[in-house]
């Protein structure tokens, strides 16, 4: 069997606005995402898929036009899941056609990617509904012959910040109960926390990824912004189930200037 890995690139918590000069916590979110995308195209390509793990917009459905402009010509799939700031009807309308796919599952070689909706309408925290847990269980059962990468928006383990853990996934035990029934799950990946985490629970890798805009200060009891620049993460998924991954921090100069990005081609 070839040991050539499948490369995925994850961007999360874009917080885009319809206006090109929209800013969140002092960061112009569109130029910051453009800079992260350009950096990934220069350093992480070629990739086989893009993962957008929630909060693509900041409560502004007009922001999806920028996602379509920057990623709509991608020759590889762009997998999307909603976050608590996404406008779900606008998201489903704007990203209804390939290369975009909202939720569901996707197969790549010896791997299956399962994308979950952890959003709870009107709340910043999240919850896995019984229907979504059932879908996860069914998807993992149907693809038991493949290694599984499971994605959601809200963090299912403590981030170590009192304020941030107040808006976590409400029922992580229910999620892990399903995952524990399927030995082929290799990783659980999320956004939401605006910071990097790489840990382990049994045989499952636990991974969070920084935002493409402002970061939250790790270990802070009260809301606080970190000084780290935008970031993204790449994954190399090997046929034998191994995972290599790293966060790439985009230079402060690039995200301040808003480096132009071309359409993603993988």
N, C-alpha and C positions, 0 to 999 in steps of 0.2 A: 504494500500500500504506500502510495506517495505520502510523504510527510510535509508537503507544502501546506502552509496554514491558510485559512480564510481570514482576511483582514477586514475588520469593521472599524468605523470611526464614529464616536459618540460625541454629539453636541447636546447640551442641555441648558435649560433656563435662559433662553435667549431674551425673553421679556421685550419683544419688539412692539413698537407702536406703528400706527399708520403713518404718522409724520416722520420724516427722515431724521429729524433732529430730536426725537424723543429721548429723554434721559431718565435713568433710574438710579437713585442714590449717587448722583454725580457722574454717572457713566452714560455716554451716548451709546445706546444699546445696538443700533444698527451698524455703525462703524466698528464696534467691538466684535460683533459676530462676523462681519466681513473680514476683519483681521484674523480671527480664529480660523475661518474657512480657508483663507489664503495660506495661512501657515500650515494647515493640514494638507492642502494640495501640494505644497512644496515639500513637506516632510513625511507625510504618512501615506501618500498615494503610491501605487494603485490600491484601491480598496474595492471590496465586493458589495458593500452596503453601508448606508449611513443610518445611524440611530439618533432620533430626536426624542429625548425622554422627558418631555413636558415643559410647560410654561413657555411655549413658543412665543406667546404674546403676553403683554401686560394689560389684561382686561380690555383689549382693543382689537376687534376682529380685523381692522384694517391692516394690522401687522402681518397677516398671512400673505399679503401681496408680495412682501419682501422675501418670504420663504419660497414662494413660487418663482420669483425672478431669479434668485440665486441658486436654487436647486431643481427647478422645474425641467431643465434640460439634461439632468443627470442620466447617464447611461446605465447606472446601477440603481437598485431600489433604495428609496428613502422611507424608512420605517418610523412612524410617529405614534406616540402615546400622549394623552392629554395630561396636563397638570392643573393645579387649582386656579391658576390665572388664565387658563385657556377659555376661549369662547367656543364651546363645543359645536353649536350649529354652524357658526362661521367657519370653523376648522374643517368640518365635514364637507362643507360646500367648496371651500377654496382648495382643499387637498384631496379631492374626490377621485382624481385620475392618476394613472402611473406618470412618473415613477413613485408617487406617494402611496403608502398603505398605512391606514390608521388601525392599529391593533391587530388582532388575529395572530396567526403563526406564519413562519417562513422557514423553508428548508434550504440549507446551504451545505452541500457535501454531506459529511457525517454529523452535521449539527442541525438542530431545530431551534429557532428563536421564538419564544412565546412572549407576547406583549400584553400587559395587563392594564386595566383602567382602575386606578385606586382612588379616583376623585369622589368627593362627597359634596354634592351641590350646596353652594353657599358657605362652605367651610374651607379653612386653610389646611386643616388636617385631612387625613384620608382614611378610607376603610375599604376592605375587600368585601364585596357583596357576596351572598351565597351563590348567586348566578355566576359571578366571575370566578369564584373558587371552584365551582363545578366545571366551568370551561377550562380552567387550568388543569384540573385533574384529568379531564377527558383528553386534552391536547397532549399531556405528558404520556398518558396511556397509549394514545394512538401513535406516538413516535418513540416508543420505548427502545427502539434499535438505534437511536441517535443520541449524542450528547446534547444536553439542553442548556440554553442560556435564557434566563427569565428576566424580564425588564418591567419595572414599574416606576412611578414618579416619587412616591413618598417613602421615606426611610423606614425600614422595618426593624432596625436595631438602633439603640441609643446613640446619638451624635455627641453626647457629653456636654451639651449646652442646654441649660434649663429651659430657656425660652423656645429654642428650636425643637426640643423634644416634646414641647406642648403642641406642636403641629405635625407630629409624626403619623405613621400608620397606626390606627386605633387598635387593630386586631392582628398583630403580627403572629400570634400563636396559631391562629387559624390558617394563615398562609404557610407557616413552617410545618404544620400538621400535614398539609397536602404535599409539600416538597419532600418531607421525610418518607413518604410512601414511594418515591421514585428515585432510585439510586443513580440514575443517569443524569440527574441535574448537576451541572458543574459550576454554575455561577448565578448569582442574583445581583442585578445591576439597577441603580436608581440615580435620580437627580435630586432636586428640591433643596438640598442642604448647602449648596453653593460652596462646597469644599470637597477635598479628596479624602477617601477612606479606602483601605484595602485590607480586608481581614478574612477570617475563615470561621466557618461553623461546620464542624464535621468535615465532610468531603466537599462542601459547597463554598466557593469563593464569594465573598461579600464585597461589593465595589460601589463606591459613589464617585461622582465626577464633578469638578468645579463648573461654575457657570461660565458662559461666554461673555458675561458682563461683570457685575460686582460680586465679590466673595464675602461670605460671612466669617467672622473671626472665630476660629476654633476655641472651644472650651470656655466661651463667654456665657455667664449666667443671664446677662441682659443683652438685648439686641446690639450688635456691634459689627461694623464693616472691617474686613481685613484689607490690607494694602496690596494683596497679590493681584496680578493682572488677570485677564481672561484666560480660560484654559479649555482644553478638550482632551479626550482620551482615545487611544487606539487599542484594539484587541487583535491578537493573532490567535485564532482557534485552530488547533491541530487535530488531525483525524483521530489520534489516540486519546483525545479528551484534554490534553494539556492546554493551558492558557498562558499566554504572555500578554502583558498589558502595561501601559504607562500613561501618566498624565503629561501633557505638554503645556507649559505656560507660555502664553504669547507675550512678546516683549511689550513693556509699557509704552515705548515709543510707537510701536505699530498700532496699539489699540487707541492711543490718543489721537494719532493722525487719521485712523480709519483707513487702513490699507485697502485698496480696491481688490475685489475678489471676482474671479471669473466663475462661470457656471461649473458645477461639479461634474466631472466625468469619470471619477474613479481612477 
